[in-house]
Amino acid sequence: MTAIAASLLGAVLALIIWWPSNDKVEVGKIYPLAMTYLANLQLPDSKVVDGRMFDFVDRNVVKSKPAPLTDGRGQIVWEIPNMKPGTVKLVRQKRPGVTIEGINYPPQEWLEWHFNYNLKSEQKYVPTIIVKK
């Protein structure tokens, strides 16, 4: 019975992710969170990575967004304790170009997710979410 419930939950979450939408999260804007949870994200190339799902309170603006926990530079999802509880924002980070041992490395720019979730509980099941491109 638990396996059936877990399968149904996974199917519903996958449907939410695959459903067409123009949801755009603005960089720097703070959004209220309905829920956030860890998930295995199945990317379009079938690779599965550790991630976090962000479900937004105002589902007319943004529904849900998956975010991989890391990229080639390292961690890109951060829990920030001094943010207002129950919020999330997308932050643009920049690193200037540097020269190390005579090798010039170009400037880099990337996006990070910063959040503070006020309702914490143990997560016993980590769903696999199919991420659309």
Legacy VTK file of the C-alpha trace (Angstrom):
# vtk DataFile Version 3.0
C-alpha trace
ASCII
DATASET POLYDATA
POINTS 133 float
0.000 0.000 0.000
2.871 2.395 0.821
4.494 1.662 -2.555
1.243 2.530 -4.341
0.931 5.807 -2.416
4.563 6.672 -3.158
4.067 5.873 -6.851
0.963 8.050 -7.020
2.762 10.912 -5.267
5.671 10.586 -7.717
3.287 10.558 -10.694
1.462 13.662 -9.452
4.740 15.507 -8.848
6.047 14.501 -12.289
2.804 15.741 -13.868
3.178 19.083 -12.088
6.713 19.443 -13.461
5.798 18.371 -17.009
2.642 20.539 -17.215
3.236 23.431 -19.627
3.796 26.766 -17.938
5.611 30.069 -18.429
6.669 30.307 -14.800
9.637 32.611 -14.471
11.410 33.324 -11.220
12.851 36.839 -11.175
16.429 37.137 -9.938
16.585 38.953 -6.598
12.828 38.857 -5.912
11.798 37.200 -2.629
8.956 34.676 -2.952
6.931 33.059 -0.151
7.343 29.274 0.011
4.495 26.831 0.492
6.926 23.917 0.787
10.421 22.781 -0.060
11.784 19.250 -0.046
14.700 17.169 -1.270
14.192 15.297 -4.545
16.082 13.248 -7.084
15.895 15.224 -10.331
15.857 13.226 -13.561
17.260 15.627 -16.152
16.318 15.579 -19.863
19.487 13.559 -20.616
18.192 10.876 -18.133
20.930 11.701 -15.606
19.600 11.770 -12.020
21.024 14.370 -9.613
20.290 15.387 -6.033
18.051 18.417 -5.908
15.472 20.438 -4.045
11.934 21.342 -5.098
10.525 24.758 -4.278
6.707 25.015 -4.228
5.543 28.630 -4.202
2.597 30.058 -2.243
1.229 32.123 -5.156
0.741 29.385 -7.730
-0.649 31.934 -10.221
2.809 33.504 -10.464
5.150 30.520 -10.065
4.108 26.934 -9.353
7.125 24.767 -8.571
10.784 24.911 -9.481
13.370 22.140 -9.286
16.950 23.087 -8.437
19.994 20.784 -8.507
21.932 21.057 -5.245
25.271 21.462 -7.044
26.790 22.296 -10.401
30.369 22.246 -11.737
31.442 25.003 -9.323
29.927 23.446 -6.205
26.828 23.989 -4.093
24.138 26.263 -5.587
21.258 25.756 -3.116
21.837 27.385 0.249
19.732 27.548 3.388
20.237 31.072 4.754
19.126 31.297 8.417
18.932 35.108 8.500
16.434 35.290 5.601
12.781 35.746 6.549
11.372 32.269 7.372
9.312 30.671 4.600
10.980 32.523 1.721
13.158 31.790 -1.304
15.026 33.923 -3.836
17.185 33.370 -6.873
20.528 35.176 -6.524
22.985 36.046 -9.306
26.596 35.481 -8.220
29.645 36.825 -10.043
33.325 36.016 -9.843
35.855 38.302 -11.567
38.448 36.890 -13.912
41.683 35.791 -12.265
45.190 34.814 -13.290
46.645 31.818 -11.476
50.196 30.699 -12.282
50.105 32.548 -15.609
46.760 31.093 -16.699
43.930 33.569 -17.260
40.517 32.387 -16.112
37.538 34.365 -17.427
34.902 35.962 -15.186
32.047 33.662 -14.212
28.390 34.272 -13.471
25.855 31.798 -12.099
22.562 31.570 -10.224
22.068 30.268 -6.684
18.908 29.509 -4.724
18.776 30.978 -1.200
15.961 29.909 1.110
14.821 29.673 4.706
12.000 27.254 5.394
10.197 27.597 8.703
8.393 24.222 8.879
11.047 21.552 9.187
10.344 17.864 9.601
12.096 14.617 8.795
11.756 13.679 5.140
11.369 9.910 4.913
10.718 9.655 1.163
12.742 11.407 -1.546
10.718 11.434 -4.793
12.204 11.328 -8.277
11.028 14.291 -10.337
11.285 14.298 -14.136
12.523 17.747 -15.152
11.513 19.193 -18.509
13.955 21.311 -20.475
LINES 1 134
133 0 1 2 3 4 5 6 7 8 9 10 11 12 13 14 15 16 17 18 19 20 21 22 23 24 25 26 27 28 29 30 31 32 33 34 35 36 37 38 39 40 41 42 43 44 45 46 47 48 49 50 51 52 53 54 55 56 57 58 59 60 61 62 63 64 65 66 67 68 69 70 71 72 73 74 75 76 77 78 79 80 81 82 83 84 85 86 87 88 89 90 91 92 93 94 95 96 97 98 99 100 101 102 103 104 105 106 107 108 109 110 111 112 113 114 115 116 117 118 119 120 121 122 123 124 125 126 127 128 129 130 131 132
